[in-house]
Amino acid sequence: MAPTVTSVDASEPKVASIKTVADSDALTYVPSEYTYTMDPNDKGDENDPEHSIPIIDFALLTSASPDERAQMIQKIGKACEEWGFFQVINHGVPESLMKEMIDACRRFFELPEEEKKEFQTRNLLDPIKCGTSFNVAIDKVRLWRDYLKVIAHPEFNSLYKPAGYSEVSLEFSKRTHAVATEILNGISESLGLEADYIAKAMNWDRGLQILAANYYPACPQPDLAIGIPPHTDHGLVTLLIQNDMCGLEVKHNDQWVLVKAAPGAFVVNVGDQMQILTNDKYKSVWHRATVNNTATRISIAVPHGPALDTPALPISELLEKEGEKAKYIGMTYEKFMELQASPAAYMMPCLDHLRVKDN
């Protein structure tokens, strides 16, 4: 039986943006409601070269040479199995466009608070929404971040302010969707399936793409606050870019690893829907966003998921191949997203709600 999902409350209390808090001249400490306790032994590893996420050369993945493509497909499979994360270089999306997208989002966050109020909503699938923290109605600790989320596919939505956002976001969403499609094809082939198998099964042509920008201002006591706590992504694959400030950490072999992406690269991770499809072969890995006391960090995560009415189930061909039983029950992507945004996700990871119990 599928778990009961508590809907998101659209009438949650409004709180000041973290930008307003951080911009206060008097702020020299982290306010108590933002204080996040982190295990002092749970620090990210910045320097160990053995803990660098794998690199996928997109030009080779899309090469006309079968050998070059096969090499990258094998490398994607290994990265998905061992890391759940990799970075993609030579993807063809101009670095100038990536920087323009980050700048457009920065200009949104810098708008006066009154001008952003019309987009403040907690309705899960509103086409445009902004806010702070995650869900301040149920959060135990407020997050040191503001966010902007815009649904860009299957129907493109955009802001009319700041000037230029619409044009930049349209081009960026198209280019990232094309890259994500090729990556999904590569993942599908790495599993021994046809390139378009997962795309067809998940109704990718109607799939959800969200432009999710995060704003993390400098924090006076970064060890006492968190941008986003450990979590997994709900979709199939997520592409991420950031400005020059690092902050993304990935859990690998029980150790937090600070991601240092190559200039102009996309950081890519597989999400919960992919873990379900592959019956745990490819893991949706825990990751978090830390903050710093030096400068504002802006990241743009672009999760791509199935169509909202499509449930993910372990792929039967893979189960037969591996001689395994399905480890998950089905749930539509929309219901899964509602689950992730509900108090139930605080009590138990979302995937565990769908995991088949041992007889």
CORTA-V323767 format. One line per field, one symbol per residue. ss: DSSP state (H for helix, E for strand, - for the rest). Layout:
BEGIN
ss->???
END
This chain:
BEGIN
ss->-----------------HHHHH---------HHH---------EE---HHH--EEEEHHHH----HHHHHHHHHHHHHHHHH--EEEEE-----HHHHHHHHHHHHHHH---HHHHHHHE-------EEEEE-------------EEEEEEEE-----------HHHHHHHHHHHHHHHHHHHHHHHHHH------HHHHH--HHH--EEEEEEEE-----HHH---EEEE-----EEEEEE-----EEEEE--EEEE-------EEEEE-HHHHHH---------EEE-------EEEEEEEE------E----HHHHHHH-----E---EHHHHHHHH---HHHH--HHHHHE----
END
